[in-house]
Amino acid sequence: MADEPWRPKEDEDDEEIEEINYKSQKDAIIIAIDVNSTMLQPPPPSDSKKADTDSALLAALKCASHLMEQRVISNPKDMMGILFFGTKHSKYPDGDDRASQSYPHCYVYVDLDVPAAEDVMALKSLIEEDEDGILTPSEDDSASMANVLFCANQLFTTRAPNFTSRRLFIITDNDNPHPDDKKSKSAAVVRAKDLYDLSVIIELFPITRNGTDFNVSKFYEDIIYRDISEEANSPQILTSTSGDGISLLKSLISNVTSKQVSKRALFSGIPFEIAPGLTITVSGYNVIHKQRPQRSCYIWLDDEKPQIAKGETAKFTEDTAETIMPDETKKAYKFGGEFVFFTPDEHKTLRDFGPPVIRILGFKPRSCIKPWESVKKATFIFPSEEHYIGSTRVFASLHKKLLKDDKIAIVWAIIRSNAKPGLFALVASEDKMDDATGALYLPAGMWLYPLPFADDLRSGPGLKYRTNPPDKMIDDLSMVVENLWLPNKRYNPVKYPNPQLQWHYRILQAMALNEEVPELPDDATIPKYRAINKRVGGLIKDINNAAKASVASDTLASRPVKRELDAPSDNGPRKRAKSPYDAGGSSVSNKQLRNAVESGSVQKMTVADLKEVLTVRGIDPKGRKAELIDKIEQWLETH
């Protein structure tokens, strides 16, 4: 277990490990585009505004350009290359004609390297005009797939030998490049096996036009080696038609984008105990991960030439500013106003709750899980044959049973060494496909949905008063909801790029490529005000008027009436001066609370007020009165 890449060190925080483990791997992608006569054919004319206007080859080039623009900013350490096959001319990056002749009809247009601004501009120029005839198909209109795969093999081996993730994207509309040549097909299968042995993943992006089928079983089924735990074993068929509203470019970008981020396991090979004596292994993935604009490095500008600054961290004493070495420090926790020290071995034992495991405790109806019962984002888990053969079959059986009975499993899980144990709901999900492109954006599997402990629950803010809205207002608001449903009544994250992140990338792209900076960002989250006003504008106006009238009437009804006393009575008891604690614990300031503890008047506060004081300050309000006072005194010692 100690050699596992996901295993954290003893003194590292769980959240930091999750971020590092998810982002510290580099990726290398080669996009291989087939250049043949059918890929160059424009689509048939159509009167539809949404019909395809670009040839399949031009759409593939635009897709590659779009992907390169994204990665040159968002993934500055990843590599990308573009390879054309089936071309009349041949080119290999070494510049040697003999090397180019080794891969006939293969043209490496962009070498496998970290994308530069020049590469992006060169690709855009090729999209606008092919001045050098690079995209001219060969006379026999075919290329040996063995040469294509061997060329990609050499690029990966020489340019990215130590990369964790290496992938080859093949875009083509030819489902059988060697129909009558078994020798060429066998050679391609051998080259594909060589790539598989190098841990290179081949992704196929097949294109079909004019109603013709792309039969993967003719050739590419023997070329693409897939893991049995892969959640999407069959490639998505990209359709280009005229008049049905499906755009080939949109389909390509959607499918390539869905696969441009390699699958990086948050944890792998974890035992999943379904029942006593029944254990399988699973891996976990961060399928949904928030992306933020990140500074890749710090630059020192005070020298003649800008230099990359290297950061170092050191600890100093507070009084003498003396440097402290790591072996001179100890871990400590504050308890009762004093520090309790632990040696490294004691602290390691304190954090050790056992080896990683996911253990089912029982089952519940799916309706038992409420939307607010989540303290973290969910983790997607999928079966792994790493330690137990047959894990996929057992996992699939449990997945289907949970979906069929509409149930969830409650599990106890420690997902990493030295991680804190937690309770999770194991929720099964089905495939989620994009309606427009047919791309898979949420795979079928199961999710570890973190559940709160009793200590994680807090009291919500109290309402000063409640009001019952009029029935007409409820009916009007129901009509507003019914008329403003999102498409298919669900949120599709693929349709809403982060506007802040995209604007950040767009500015950097414009500066790097010497383009004009746009005036306004593209923001798909801006409401469509005209459509909203057209659908429910009148209802919203009626609801606003009714709400104002309701609030005004409630305010008048709840306004206190001052009693007029006929004459003050001298015989009656004198009124006691109102204590600040009579208003409730929420109105007691820290200064008042400290004075009350020092003077002993805190003993006069009611249990309800003490609990409110603790709740407002985020302290568990359970216990007897003496225990509540002790909690307040302990809190004041640290504040």
C-alpha positions in Angstrom: 0.0 0.0 0.0 2.9 2.3 0.7 3.9 2.5 -2.9 0.5 3.4 -4.3 0.6 6.8 -6.0 -2.6 7.9 -4.3 -1.2 7.2 -0.8 -0.8 10.5 1.1 1.8 11.4 3.6 0.9 11.4 7.3 1.0 15.2 7.7 -1.0 16.1 4.6 -4.5 17.3 4.6 -7.2 15.3 2.8 -8.4 18.2 0.6 -4.8 19.0 -0.5 -4.2 15.4 -1.5 -7.3 15.4 -3.6 -6.3 18.5 -5.5 -2.7 17.3 -6.0 -3.6 13.8 -7.0 -6.2 15.0 -9.5 -4.1 17.6 -11.3 -0.4 16.5 -11.1 -0.4 14.2 -14.1 0.6 15.3 -17.6 -1.2 14.3 -20.8 -0.1 13.9 -24.4 -2.6 13.7 -27.3 -2.1 13.1 -31.0 -5.1 13.9 -33.3 -4.9 11.8 -36.5 -7.2 13.0 -39.2 -8.0 11.0 -42.3 -7.6 12.9 -45.6 -9.5 11.3 -48.4 -12.0 12.3 -51.1 -15.1 11.6 -49.0 -13.8 13.6 -46.1 -13.2 16.6 -48.5 -16.7 16.4 -49.9 -19.0 19.3 -48.8 -22.4 18.3 -47.5 -25.4 18.4 -49.8 -27.2 21.8 -50.0 -30.1 22.4 -47.6 -32.5 25.2 -46.7 -32.0 24.6 -42.9 -30.1 27.2 -41.0 -28.7 24.5 -38.7 -27.5 22.2 -41.5 -23.8 21.4 -41.9 -21.8 23.7 -44.3 -18.3 22.4 -43.7 -16.8 19.2 -45.1 -15.9 16.5 -42.6 -12.2 17.3 -42.9 -12.8 21.1 -42.3 -14.9 20.3 -39.3 -12.1 18.0 -37.9 -9.6 20.8 -38.4 -11.8 23.4 -36.6 -12.3 20.9 -33.8 -8.5 20.4 -33.5 -8.0 24.2 -33.5 -10.6 24.6 -30.8 -9.0 21.9 -28.6 -5.6 23.4 -29.1 -6.7 26.9 -28.1 -8.2 25.4 -24.9 -5.2 23.4 -24.0 -2.5 26.1 -24.7 -4.0 28.1 -21.9 -5.8 25.7 -19.5 -3.2 22.9 -19.7 0.2 24.6 -20.4 2.2 21.5 -19.5 0.3 19.0 -21.7 1.5 18.1 -25.2 -0.5 17.9 -28.4 0.2 17.0 -32.0 -1.7 16.8 -35.3 -1.1 14.0 -37.8 -2.7 13.8 -41.3 -2.8 10.4 -43.0 -3.8 9.5 -46.5 -2.1 12.7 -47.9 -0.2 12.9 -51.1 2.8 14.4 -49.4 4.7 13.0 -46.4 6.5 14.7 -43.6 8.1 13.7 -40.3 9.4 16.3 -37.8 13.1 15.2 -37.9 13.4 16.9 -41.3 15.1 13.9 -42.9 13.6 12.8 -46.2 14.4 9.2 -45.3 12.4 9.5 -42.1 9.5 10.9 -44.1 9.7 8.0 -46.5 9.4 5.6 -43.6 5.9 6.8 -43.1 4.4 7.3 -46.6 1.2 9.3 -46.8 1.6 10.5 -43.2 2.0 14.2 -42.7 2.9 15.4 -39.1 1.6 19.0 -39.3 2.1 19.9 -35.6 4.8 18.0 -33.8 4.0 16.4 -30.4 5.0 19.2 -28.1 3.6 21.8 -25.7 1.3 23.9 -28.0 2.7 27.3 -28.9 0.9 30.4 -30.2 2.6 29.8 -33.6 1.1 26.3 -33.8 -2.4 27.7 -33.2 -2.0 30.5 -35.8 -0.6 28.0 -38.4 -3.6 25.7 -37.9 -6.0 28.6 -38.4 -4.2 29.6 -41.6 -4.6 26.1 -42.9 -8.3 26.2 -42.1 -8.7 29.4 -44.1 -6.5 28.3 -47.1 -4.4 25.3 -48.0 -1.7 27.2 -49.9 0.9 24.3 -49.9 -1.6 21.6 -50.9 -1.0 19.7 -47.6 -4.6 18.4 -47.6 -4.3 16.8 -51.1 -5.3 13.1 -50.9 -3.0 10.4 -52.2 -3.7 8.9 -55.6 -4.8 5.6 -54.3 -6.9 7.4 -51.7 -5.6 5.3 -48.8 -2.8 5.0 -46.3 -1.4 2.0 -44.5 -2.9 2.1 -40.9 0.2 0.2 -39.8 2.4 3.2 -40.8 0.0 5.6 -39.2 0.1 3.8 -35.9 3.9 3.3 -36.1 4.3 7.0 -36.7 2.3 7.8 -33.7 4.3 5.2 -31.7 7.5 7.0 -32.6 6.2 10.4 -31.7 5.0 9.2 -28.2 8.2 7.3 -27.6 10.6 10.2 -28.5 8.5 13.2 -27.4 6.6 12.0 -24.4 8.3 8.9 -23.0 7.4 9.5 -19.3 3.9 10.9 -19.6 1.3 9.2 -17.5 -1.4 9.7 -20.1 -0.9 9.2 -23.8 -3.7 9.0 -26.3 -4.3 8.8 -30.0 -7.5 10.3 -31.4 -8.5 9.0 -34.9 -11.0 11.0 -36.9 -12.2 9.2 -40.0 -15.2 8.2 -42.1 -13.6 5.0 -43.6 -14.7 2.0 -41.6 -12.5 -0.4 -43.5 -9.2 1.0 -44.9 -7.9 -2.4 -46.0 -10.9 -4.3 -47.3 -9.0 -6.8 -49.5 -5.6 -6.8 -47.8 -5.4 -9.1 -44.8 -1.6 -8.6 -44.5 -2.0 -4.8 -44.0 -4.8 -5.4 -41.5 -2.6 -7.9 -39.5 0.3 -5.4 -39.5 -2.0 -2.7 -38.2 -3.3 -5.0 -35.4 0.4 -5.6 -34.4 1.1 -1.9 -34.3 -2.0 -1.2 -32.3 -0.8 -3.9 -29.8 2.5 -2.1 -29.6 0.7 1.1 -28.6 -1.3 -0.7 -26.0 1.8 -2.1 -24.5 3.1 1.4 -24.2 -0.1 2.4 -22.3 -1.3 4.5 -25.3 -5.1 4.7 -25.5 -6.6 4.8 -29.0 -9.9 6.8 -29.2 -12.0 6.5 -32.4 -14.2 9.3 -33.6 -16.1 7.7 -36.6 -18.1 9.9 -39.0 -21.0 8.8 -41.1 -22.7 10.8 -43.8 -25.7 10.5 -46.1 -27.3 7.7 -44.1 -24.4 5.3 -44.5 -23.4 3.1 -41.5 -20.0 3.1 -39.9 -19.3 -0.6 -39.1 -16.7 -0.7 -36.3 -16.5 -4.5 -36.5 -14.9 -4.4 -40.0 -11.6 -3.1 -38.9 -11.3 -0.8 -35.8 -12.7 -3.4 -33.4 -9.4 -5.2 -33.7 -7.4 -2.0 -33.4 -8.9 -0.4 -30.3 -7.9 -2.3 -27.1 -10.2 -1.4 -24.3 -10.1 -2.0 -20.6 -12.9 -4.3 -19.4 -13.7 -1.7 -16.7 -14.1 1.1 -19.4 -17.5 2.7 -18.9 -18.0 3.5 -22.6 -16.8 0.5 -24.6 -18.3 1.6 -27.9 -17.3 4.8 -29.7 -19.9 7.5 -30.4 -20.9 7.6 -34.1 -20.8 11.2 -35.3 -23.5 11.9 -37.9 -23.4 14.6 -40.4 -26.8 15.2 -42.1 -28.4 18.2 -43.8 -31.6 19.6 -42.4 -32.0 17.7 -39.1 -30.2 20.2 -36.9 -27.2 18.0 -36.0 -24.0 19.8 -36.7 -20.9 17.7 -37.4 -18.6 20.4 -35.9 -20.7 20.6 -32.7 -20.7 16.8 -32.4 -17.0 16.5 -32.9 -16.1 19.2 -30.4 -18.5 17.7 -27.9 -17.1 14.2 -28.2 -13.5 15.3 -28.3 -14.0 17.6 -25.3 -15.6 14.8 -23.3 -12.5 12.7 -23.8 -9.8 15.3 -23.7 -9.3 15.0 -20.0 -7.8 11.6 -19.2 -9.4 9.4 -16.5 -7.4 10.0 -13.4 -8.3 7.8 -10.4 -8.7 9.5 -7.1 -8.2 6.1 -5.6 -7.8 2.6 -7.1 -8.0 -1.0 -6.0 -10.1 -0.2 -2.9 -11.8 -3.3 -1.3 -15.6 -3.0 -1.6 -17.3 -5.3 1.0 -20.8 -6.0 -0.2 -21.5 -8.7 2.4 -19.4 -10.9 4.7 -17.3 -13.0 2.4 -18.2 -11.1 -0.8 -15.6 -8.5 -1.7 -14.7 -6.8 -5.0 -12.4 -3.9 -5.9 -13.4 -0.5 -7.2 -11.7 2.8 -8.3 -12.9 6.3 -7.6 -13.0 9.3 -9.9 -13.6 13.0 -9.6 -16.0 13.2 -12.6 -17.1 16.7 -11.6 -14.3 19.0 -10.6 -14.4 22.8 -10.3 -11.9 24.5 -12.6 -10.4 27.9 -11.7 -8.0 30.2 -13.4 -4.6 29.3 -12.2 -1.2 30.9 -12.3 1.2 28.3 -13.7 4.2 30.1 -12.3 5.6 33.3 -10.7 7.8 35.6 -12.8 10.5 37.8 -11.4 10.6 41.0 -13.5 13.3 43.1 -11.7 16.1 41.6 -13.8 17.0 42.4 -17.4 15.4 39.2 -18.5 12.2 37.8 -16.8 12.9 34.7 -14.8 10.7 32.0 -13.2 10.7 32.4 -9.5 11.1 29.2 -7.3 9.2 29.3 -4.1 10.5 27.9 -0.8 8.7 27.6 2.6 10.3 28.0 6.0 9.1 28.2 9.6 10.3 30.9 12.1 9.9 31.4 15.8 7.4 34.2 16.7 9.7 36.1 19.1 13.3 35.6 17.8 12.6 34.9 14.1 14.9 31.9 14.3 14.6 29.3 11.5 13.0 26.1 12.7 13.9 22.7 11.2 11.1 20.2 10.5 12.5 17.7 13.1 12.3 20.4 15.8 8.5 20.7 15.6 5.7 18.6 17.2 2.0 18.3 16.5 -0.2 19.7 19.2 -3.9 20.1 19.9 -5.4 22.7 22.2 -7.6 21.2 24.9 -8.9 23.1 27.9 -6.7 26.0 27.4 -3.5 23.9 27.2 -1.6 22.2 24.4 -1.4 18.4 24.2 1.7 17.3 22.3 2.1 14.2 20.1 5.2 12.6 18.7 5.1 11.8 14.9 4.4 8.1 15.7 1.6 9.0 18.1 0.1 11.4 15.6 0.3 8.8 12.9 -1.5 6.3 15.1 -4.1 9.0 16.0 -5.0 9.4 12.3 -5.0 5.7 11.5 -8.5 4.3 11.3 -7.5 1.2 9.4 -6.8 0.3 5.8 -8.9 1.8 2.9 -12.3 0.0 2.6 -15.9 0.6 1.4 -18.3 -1.5 3.5 -22.1 -1.7 3.0 -24.0 -1.3 6.3 -27.5 -1.7 4.9 -30.1 -0.4 2.4 -32.6 2.4 2.4 -35.3 3.7 -0.1 -33.8 6.3 -2.4 -36.3 8.9 -1.1 -34.6 8.9 2.3 -31.8 11.0 1.0 -32.6 14.7 1.1 -31.0 17.3 -1.2 -29.4 19.1 1.8 -27.8 16.0 3.3 -24.4 16.5 1.6 -21.2 17.8 3.2 -18.9 17.3 0.1 -19.1 16.5 -3.6 -19.8 13.0 -4.6 -17.2 10.6 -5.9 -17.9 8.3 -8.9 -16.8 4.7 -8.4 -16.4 2.0 -11.0 -15.3 -1.7 -10.8 -11.7 -2.7 -11.1 -10.3 -6.2 -11.8 -7.1 -5.3 -10.0 -7.4 -7.7 -7.1 -10.6 -9.7 -7.6 -11.5 -11.2 -10.9 -15.2 -10.8 -11.6 -15.6 -7.5 -9.8 -17.3 -5.9 -12.9 -20.0 -8.6 -13.0 -20.8 -8.3 -9.3 -20.7 -4.5 -9.4 -23.1 -4.5 -12.4 -25.5 -6.8 -10.6 -25.7 -4.5 -7.6 -26.0 -1.5 -9.8 -29.0 -3.0 -11.7 -30.7 -4.1 -8.5 -30.4 -0.7 -6.8 -31.9 0.9 -9.9 -34.7 -1.7 -10.2 -35.8 -1.4 -6.5 -35.1 2.4 -6.4 -32.9 1.9 -3.3 -29.5 3.2 -2.0 -26.9 1.6 0.1 -25.5 3.1 3.3 -21.8 2.5 3.4 -18.9 3.1 5.8 -15.8 4.2 3.8 -12.2 5.1 4.2 -11.2 5.9 0.7 -7.4 6.5 1.3 -4.8 5.7 3.9 -4.8 8.1 6.8 -8.1 9.5 5.6 -11.0 10.1 8.0 -13.8 7.6 7.9 -17.2 8.7 6.7 -20.8 7.6 6.1 -21.8 7.6 2.5 -24.9 6.9 0.4 -24.2 4.6 -2.5 -26.4 6.0 -5.3 -26.7 4.2 -8.7 -27.0 6.3 -11.8 -27.8 5.6 -15.5 -26.1 7.0 -18.7 -26.8 10.6 -19.3 -26.5 11.6 -23.0 -26.5 15.0 -24.6 -29.8 15.4 -26.6 -28.3 17.5 -29.4 -25.0 15.6 -30.0 -25.6 12.2 -28.4 -22.4 12.5 -26.5 -22.1 10.8 -23.1 -21.5 13.5 -20.4 -22.4 11.5 -17.3 -21.5 7.7 -17.3 -23.5 5.0 -15.7 -22.1 3.7 -12.4 -22.5 4.5 -8.7 -21.7 7.5 -6.6 -20.4 7.9 -3.1 -22.6 10.6 -1.7 -21.1 11.9 1.6 -23.6 12.1 4.5 -23.3 14.3 7.6 -22.7 13.1 11.1 -24.7 14.5 14.0 -21.8 16.9 14.7 -22.1 18.4 11.2 -25.7 19.6 11.7 -26.3 23.2 12.6 -29.5 25.2 13.4 -30.9 27.3 10.7 -31.8 31.0 11.1 -35.1 31.5 12.8 -38.0 33.3 11.0 -39.4 36.4 12.7 -42.8 35.7 11.4 -44.6 33.4 9.0 -47.2 34.4 6.5 -49.6 32.4 4.4 -49.5 33.7 0.8 -52.8 34.0 -1.1 -53.9 31.0 -3.2 -53.9 33.1 -6.4 -50.2 34.0 -5.8 -49.4 30.3 -5.4 -51.3 29.5 -8.6 -49.6 32.3 -10.5 -46.1 31.2 -9.4 -46.9 27.6 -10.3 -47.7 28.8 -13.8 -44.3 30.7 -13.9 -42.5 27.5 -13.0 -44.3 25.4 -15.6 -43.5 27.9 -18.3 -39.8 28.3 -17.5 -38.6 24.7 -17.4 -35.2 24.1 -18.8 -35.1 21.7 -21.8 -36.1 18.2 -20.8 -36.6 19.6 -17.2 -33.0 19.1 -16.3 -29.7 21.0 -16.0 -27.2 20.0 -18.6 -23.7 21.3 -17.6 -22.3 20.8 -21.1 -24.4 23.8 -22.3 -23.0 26.2 -19.7 -19.3 26.9 -19.7 -18.0 28.9 -16.7 -18.2 32.5 -18.0 -15.4 33.8 -15.7 -13.0 31.0 -16.6 -13.7 31.3 -20.4 -13.3 35.1 -20.3 -9.9 34.6 -18.5 -8.8 32.1 -21.2 -10.1 34.4 -24.0 -8.1 37.3 -22.8 -4.9 35.2 -22.5 -5.6 33.7 -26.0 -6.0 37.2 -27.5 -2.8 38.4 -26.0 -0.8 35.3 -27.1 -2.2 35.2 -30.7 -2.2 39.0 -31.2 -5.9 39.1 -31.6 -8.4 41.8 -30.7 -9.7 41.6 -27.2 -13.5 41.2 -27.3 -15.5 43.8 -25.5 -18.0 41.4 -23.8 -17.6 37.8 -22.6 -19.7 35.0 -23.9 -22.0 34.2 -21.0 -24.5 31.4 -21.6 -25.9 31.8 -18.0 -27.5 35.2 -18.8 -31.3 34.8 -18.6 -33.2 35.2 -21.9 -35.2 38.2 -20.6 -37.2 38.7 -23.8 -38.4 35.1 -23.8 -39.2 35.2 -20.1 -41.1 38.4 -20.4 -43.1 37.0 -23.4 -44.0 33.8 -21.5 -44.7 35.0 -18.0 -44.2 38.7 -17.9 -47.8 39.4 -16.9 -47.8 36.7 -14.2 -44.6 38.1 -12.7 -46.1 41.6 -12.5 -49.3 40.2 -10.8 -47.2 38.3 -8.3 -45.1 41.4 -7.4 -48.3 43.5 -6.8 -49.9 40.7 -4.7 -46.7 40.3 -2.7 -46.5 44.1 -1.9 -50.1 44.2 -0.9 -49.7 41.1 1.3 -46.6 42.5 3.1 -48.4 45.8 3.7 -51.4 44.1 5.3 -49.3 41.8 7.4 -47.2 44.8 8.6 -50.3 46.7 9.7 -51.8 43.7 11.4 -48.6 42.9 13.4 -47.9 46.5 14.5 -48.1 46.7 18.4 -50.7 49.0 19.9 -49.4 51.1 22.8 -51.6 50.9 25.9 -52.7 54.1 27.4 -52.5 54.0 31.2 -55.1 56.2 33.0 -52.8 57.0 35.9 -49.6 55.5 37.3 -50.1 53.4 40.3 -47.9 54.0 43.3 -49.0 50.9 45.1 -48.0 48.5 42.3 -44.7 46.6 42.3 -41.8 48.4 40.7 -40.7 47.1 37.3 -37.4 45.3 37.2 -34.7 46.7 34.9 -34.6 44.6 31.8 -31.5 42.4 31.6 -29.7 42.2 28.3 -30.1 38.4 28.6 -33.9 38.7 28.6 -33.9 39.3 24.9 -32.5 35.9 24.2 -29.1 34.4 23.8 -28.7 35.7 20.2 -28.5 39.3 21.4 -25.7 38.7 23.9 -22.4 40.1 22.7 -19.1 38.5 23.4 -18.2 41.3 25.9 -21.5 40.9 27.7 -21.0 37.1 27.8 -17.5 37.5 29.3 -18.7 40.0 32.0 -21.5 37.5 32.8 -19.1 34.7 33.3 -16.7 36.8 35.4 -19.5 38.2 37.6 -21.2 34.8 37.9 -24.5 36.2 36.5 -24.3 33.5 33.8 -25.8 31.2 36.3 -29.0 33.2 36.2 -29.5 32.6 32.4 -32.0 30.0 31.4 -31.1 26.8 29.7 -32.8 28.0 26.5 -30.7 31.2 26.5 -27.5 29.2 27.1 -28.3 26.9 24.2 -29.0 29.8 21.9 -25.7 31.4 22.9 -23.9 28.2 22.0 -25.8 27.7 18.8 -25.1 31.2 17.5 -21.3 30.5 18.1 -21.4 27.2 16.3 -21.0 25.0 19.5 -23.0 21.9 20.1 -25.9 23.0 22.5 -26.4 19.6 24.1 -26.1 18.8 27.8 -27.1 20.0 31.3 -26.9 23.6 32.4 -23.6 23.1 34.1 -22.2 21.5 31.0 -23.5 24.4 28.8 -21.8 26.9 31.1 -18.5 24.9 30.9 -18.7 25.0 27.1 -19.1 28.8 27.2 -16.2 29.2 29.5 -14.0 27.0 27.2 -15.0 29.0 24.2 -14.2 32.3 25.9 -10.7 31.0 26.7 -9.9 30.8 23.0 -11.7 33.9 21.8 
